[in-house]
Amino acid sequence: MIEVSLQVRPAVPQDQHQIANLMFFESHVHRHLDWHAPLEWLGSPYYWVVEDNGRVVAALACPQDPAGMAWVRLFAHSRQLSLDDAWNVLWSTAQKNIGQQGGATVALIAMQQWLSDLLIRNNFTHYQDILMLEWKDNPIPESLPVDGVKVRAMQTDDLPAVAELDTNAFMPLWQNPLTALKKALPQATVATVAEDARGLTGYQISTANPFGAHLARLAVRPEAQHRGLGSLMVTDLLQRLNRKGVARLTVNTQSDNLASLALYRKMGFILTGENFPVYAFSVPSSG
């Protein structure tokens, strides 16, 4: 049971050190894989801690970005609290606050079994799965040119148009708003756009890691799909990575995104067997 001495309050920047201790030294920790580190959200709405006599013993962050859509960016608790007690006190606070502000969909990618079990106990819906694919040491596939389209390096000035393209290409759960893209571009090892005379038709952002690179985002404007733009951009990416000496590229996509799965398989990617469930909970407006 939750002790009377425990208090839930908004997280503030001064909590950074104690939250970091939870993140790095406790066993029940969920961190959303994102362009923003969990501590970067400190000071924003929808970020709470549980405090016991001045000590932070649990934290939950689910800021909305874009509005109406909130990923759980961080959940962590100390061994002083049970998993269910820590989650229940923070999640009840989150639901109340989100409902008072008009409601939102709260989603989470569960990378540990304890987290899946917790979400199921709390009536989250298993929405879909994330599948991981890998391209490694294969011949770079040939891609036919697309009339009038060229691929070039992404520039900072492209970001507003990239954000608009992303909004059109994805449902709200998976959209990258401009704030996220501004964080993503400096972290990219290769970021490119495809454009024709009418403007941007596609983009990709890839990051480096100790094992190669990861294709974090590939998007094609809906009206420009089925022209070979996805193949063109992935081939261009593989060529750029090859010049950097990178021979391994991973990518993840939704289990029900059959078009993406077909594209990657056609280009020599294989499923790694790593699957991660996505859970969602719709918090209604409470007025």
N, C-alpha and C positions, 0 to 999 in steps of 0.2 A: 504493500500500500504506500501511497505518496505521503511522506511526513508533512506535518503542518508547517514546519520550518522552511520548506522549499517554496521558492517564489519564481514565477515566470515573468520575465520582463523583456522589452526589446533589447537586442544586442547593440552594443555601441563599439566604436573603434578601440576603446580602452580594453575591451575583452579579447583582443587579438591573441595575446600570449596564452591565455588560458584555453581559448578555443583551439589554438594550434596544438597545445598539449593533448587535448582530447583526440584530435585528428591523428596524431602521430604515435600515441602511446596506448590507446584503447583498442579493444578487439572489435567492437561493434561500431564501425565507421562506414558511412556511405558518402562518397564524393562524386558529384556529377562530372563526367568528362566533358569539359567545356572550355571555351576560350578564356573564360574568367575563372580564376582560382576562387575557392569558397570564401577566403578571407577578404577578397576584393569587394564582396557584397556588403560588408559591414557598414552600417549607417543607412542602408536602404530599408524600405518597408518589408514586412514579412520575413523578418529574421529575429529569432528569439533565443534566449538562453534560460536554463533553469539554474537558479542560484541557491546555494546552501551556505548561510553565514559568510557571504562574500566570496565563496568559491563557486565557479561555474562547473556544473556537473553534467550538463547536457545542452545541446544546441540543435536548432532546426532552421534551415533557410530555404524559403521557396518564393523568391521574388518573381514578379510577373514581368516577362520580357519575351514577346510582346504582351500588351494588356490582354487579360483574359486567359493567358496561358502561363502556367508556372511549373517549372521543373523543380524537384527537390534537389537543391544544389549541395546541401550538407545535412546529414543527420549523424550525430555522434553522442555517446554518453559514457560516463565513467562507470566503473564496476560498483560504485556506491549505490546505483540505481539498477533495478532490473530493466531488461529491454522493454517490456510492455509498459512499465510505469513511466519510463522516460518518454517513450513514443506517445502514450495516451495523454499525458499532461501537455506536451507540446502540440500534438495534432489537434486536440480540442481547442487550444488557443488559436491555431492557424485557421481552422474551419470557421470559428466565430469571427475573426478579423476579416478573412476573405469574403465571407457572406455579407458582412456589414458594408463592404466596399463594392458590392455588386456581383460577387461570385466569380469563379474561374475554374478551369480544368487544371488539376494538379497531377503531374505525371512523374514517373520515376523508372529508370532502367535498373533492374535488380541484378547485380553481379555476384551476389552471395545468396545461398539458400535460406539463411536465417532471415534475410530481408524479404524474400518472396513469401515465406511463411507468415511473417508479420503483416505484410500488406493484404494477404488473403484473409487473415483474421480480422482485418479492419475494413473489409468490404471494398477493397480496390478491385477494379476489373482488369483481367488479363487482356490487354488491348491488342498486342501483336508481339513478334519477336524480332530481335536484331541478329542478323547473320553476318559472320565474318568471312571474307574471302581473301585469297592471297595470290599474288603473281610473283614468281621467283625464278630467276635465271632462264627465262623463256626467250625465244626470239621475239623481237618487237613486231607486233602484227602490222601489216600494211593497212592503211586507211585511205579510202578514195577522197580526193579533195571535194569540197562542197562549193559549188559555184558562188562566187562573190563573197566568201567567208574567209577571214584570216584570223589566226590565233596569235595573240601577243601578250606580253607581260601585263599584269594588272597594275594600275596606278591608283594612288589615293583618290584622285579626282573621279575615278570610275565607281567609287563605292555607293553613292546614292543610286545610280542606275543598277548596280549589282543588287542592292537591297530591294529595289522595285521588281527586278527580274525574279529574285528569290521568293518574294511574296506571291507572285503569279504562279510559280512552279510548284509550290508546296502548300499543303494544308497547314493551318496555324500551329499544330503540334510540333512541326518540324521546321518552321520558318526561322531564318537567320535575320533578325532586324539589323538596322544600320549600326546600332551600338555594338552588337556582337561582331559584325564585319570589321569595324574599326579596330577591335582587339585582335581579330584573326590575321589580318594582312601582315602586321609586323612579325607574327610568329610563323609565317609560312616559309617553307623552303622553295616551293614553286607555286605561284598564283598566276593564273592566266585568264583571259577573256577571249571569247570568239565574237566577232562583229562583222556586220555587213553594212551596206549603205544606209540602212535604217537604224542602226545602233547595235547594242549588245544583244547577242542571241544566246549566249551561254557563258558559264564561268566554272572554274575549279580552283580549289585551295587545298594544298597538300602540305603536311608537316613532316619534319625529320624526326627520327628516333634512332636509338642505338642499333636497331636491326634493319633499318632501311628508311622507308617513308610510308606515310599513311594518307590516302586520298580522303580528306575530311569532308569535302563537299564537291559535288558535281551537279550542275543544274542547267537545264536547257529551257528556254522560253517555250511555253506550251504550243504556240502557233508555229514554232520552228522545229518541232519534233518530227521524227521519222524522215529526216534528211541526212542522217549520218553524222550529226554534230557531236553526239556523245562519243562515237568511235574516233572521230577526228581529234577531240580534246584529250582523250585518254592516250591515244598514240603519241600526240605531241608531248604529253606529260612524261610518258615512258622514255621518249627520246631525250628530253631535258634531264631526267634523272640519270639516264645512262651516261650523259656527259659529265655528271657529277660523281660517277662511279657507284651509283646506287642500283642494286640488282634485285631488290625486294620491295614490293608495294602491297600494302593491305588496304582493304576498303570494307566498310560495313553498310548494309542496307536492310530495309524492312522485309520481313518474310513474305509479305503480300505485295511487294513491289516487283511484279513479274517482269516488267520491262527492264528494270535495272539489273535484275539477276540474269536475264538473257544477254544483255549487253556485256556484262563482265565475264560470263562464261564464254561467250564468243571470242573474247579477247585473251583468253588463256588463264583467267582467274579460276581458282578452285576453292570450294568451301573448306574451311579449316575444321569444322565441327564445333566451333565456339558459338553458342546461341545464348542470347540474354533476353529474358522477358521484359516487356514494357507494361507497366501497370498505370492505370489512370483512375481518378476519382473526380467527379463533377460536384463542386461545392456550389449549391444554389444561392442566389441572392436572398438575403434576409431583410432587405429593405433598408 
